[in-house]
């Protein structure tokens, strides 16, 4: 991983604008409105936390290696009892 991840607040990384001479690290922690929209898309009751630590590393030719560690806290209904879990 690159040294210190840059806080990323958008929804897109412009790969063409990155330097191919080094790795690029990003930390993505979406705001409440974005988490709510993602929860709705996934059919979740709530998405309390979402975090991704991403590294883009130059590979052969014009390729990039994407590595990420994801973490999330979700609330959903149990499919057996329909209780919140």
C-alpha positions as CSV (number, residue, x, y, z in Angstrom):
1,X,0.0,0.0,0.0
2,X,1.1,3.6,-0.6
3,X,2.1,5.4,2.6
4,X,-0.8,7.6,3.7
5,X,-4.2,7.3,2.0
6,X,-5.8,10.4,0.6
7,X,-9.4,11.1,1.8
8,X,-11.7,10.4,-1.1
9,X,-15.1,12.0,-1.1
10,X,-16.3,11.6,-4.7
11,X,-17.7,8.7,-6.6
12,X,-15.1,8.4,-9.4
13,X,-11.3,8.3,-9.7
14,X,-9.9,9.6,-13.0
15,X,-7.3,6.9,-13.8
16,X,-5.9,8.9,-16.7
17,X,-5.0,11.7,-14.4
18,X,-2.9,9.5,-12.1
19,X,0.9,9.3,-12.3
20,X,1.9,5.8,-13.4
21,X,5.2,6.2,-11.5
22,X,3.7,5.4,-8.1
23,X,0.9,3.8,-6.2
24,X,-2.1,5.9,-5.1
25,X,-3.9,5.2,-1.8
26,X,-7.4,6.4,-1.0
27,X,-9.7,6.2,2.0
28,X,-13.5,6.3,1.2
29,X,-16.0,6.8,4.0
30,X,-19.3,8.0,2.5
31,X,-21.6,10.4,4.3
32,X,-25.0,9.5,5.8
33,X,-26.9,10.4,2.7
34,X,-24.7,8.2,0.4
35,X,-24.9,5.3,2.9
36,X,-28.7,5.6,3.0
37,X,-28.8,5.5,-0.8
38,X,-26.6,2.4,-0.9
39,X,-28.6,0.7,1.7
40,X,-31.8,1.3,-0.3
41,X,-30.2,-0.1,-3.4
42,X,-29.1,-3.2,-1.5
43,X,-32.4,-3.7,0.3
44,X,-30.9,-3.1,3.7
45,X,-32.7,-1.5,6.7
46,X,-29.6,0.5,7.5
47,X,-25.9,0.9,6.5
48,X,-24.4,2.4,9.7
49,X,-20.8,2.4,8.6
50,X,-19.0,1.9,5.3
51,X,-15.3,2.2,4.7
52,X,-12.9,1.3,1.9
53,X,-9.2,1.6,1.9
54,X,-8.1,1.4,-1.8
55,X,-4.7,1.2,-3.5
56,X,-4.2,1.6,-7.2
57,X,-0.8,0.4,-8.4
58,X,0.6,0.8,-11.9
59,X,0.9,-2.5,-13.7
60,X,2.1,-3.5,-17.2
61,X,1.4,-1.2,-20.1
62,X,-1.6,1.0,-19.1
63,X,-3.1,-1.5,-16.6
64,X,-3.7,-0.8,-12.9
65,X,-3.9,-3.2,-10.0
66,X,-6.9,-2.4,-7.7
67,X,-6.7,-3.6,-4.1
68,X,-9.2,-2.7,-1.4
69,X,-10.0,-3.6,2.2
70,X,-13.8,-3.1,2.9
71,X,-15.6,-2.7,6.2
72,X,-19.3,-2.2,6.8
73,X,-21.9,-2.4,9.6
74,X,-25.3,-3.3,8.2
75,X,-28.8,-3.8,9.6
76,X,-31.1,-6.3,7.8
77,X,-34.1,-8.5,8.5
78,X,-33.5,-12.2,9.3
79,X,-35.0,-14.2,6.5
80,X,-36.4,-16.8,8.9
81,X,-38.0,-14.7,11.7
82,X,-38.1,-11.3,9.9
83,X,-36.4,-9.8,13.0
84,X,-33.9,-7.0,12.7
85,X,-30.3,-8.4,12.9
